[in-house]
């Protein structure tokens, strides 16, 4: 399932939760590809983490359309959005270390 691009609205920050989630999903995929030579246990752990991350993104509607998206819901709470984006940046950094 392809993520739906978030709809821009006035005052939307440049760094979106949807954008960083998409980046993390791509990093997970690179990590899986690069980890193909790992032991089955380590590869299974990465797959489990990707599955959990994907469920999180769907459950909180990261890629929801328009007013249903997490970014839209957080539009008036930029401090919370910054925290979520910061956590996603940290996750992506660690995935790139994979």
N, C-alpha and C positions, 0 to 999 in steps of 0.2 A: 504494500500500500504506500503510495507516494504521499509525502506530507504536503499539506496545503499551505501555500505561502500566506503569511499573515497579511491582513489588510492594514495599510498605513493609515494613521489618524494624526490629527494635529497634536504636537507635543510628544510624539513617539520617540523614545530614545533610539540611538543608532544600534546599540548592542541589545538585541532582543533575545528572549529566552528561546524562541523558536529557532533563531539563527544559530545560537550556540548548541542547542540540542541537535540540530542537523549536523553541525561540525563534529559533535561527539559520536553520533551514529556512524559517520564516515570514518572516524578514528577507530571505532570498534571494528569496523569491517577491515581496515588496514591491519589492525592488530591480529585479527583472526587469520588473515592471509599470511602475515609474517610469522605467525605462530604455528603454521601447519606442521612444522617439524617437531613441535613440542610433544611431550608425553600426553597421552589421552586425558589424564586427570587435569593437567593445566589447561588444555584446550577446552575441556568441559566446563571449567570454572569461568573462563572468558565467555563462553557461550551462555552460561547461566546469568552472568552479569549483564550481558547484552539483552537477554530476554527480560530481565527485571527492569532494566532501564527503558526498554520499549514499552512495557506495561505501564510504568510510571508516566511516560510521555502521553500515552493514550488516555489514561485515567484522569489526568488533570488537564486534558485538552490543549496540550502545548501547540498542536497544529490545528486547532479548531478554526472554523471559518469565521471571519469577522468578529462579531461581539462575543462569540463563544470561546475565543482563544485565551490562553493564559496571559499573554502580553496585554491584551485588551483589558482583562480583569485587573491587571496590576498597573494600569495606566495612571492611576491616581496614588499609587504607592511605589514611587521610584526607588525608595530605599530598599524595599523588599525585592523588587525586580533586580536591583544591583547585587543583592546577596545571592539570589538564585543564579544570575549570570556569573558571578564570581565562583560559585561552586562548580558550575559547568566548565568554566575556564580551567579550574584546578583538575577536574576529571579529565578534560582533554589533554592537559599537560602530562598526566600520568599515563594516559592511553598512548600518547606519542612515545613515551619511554618504553612501551612494550616492543 
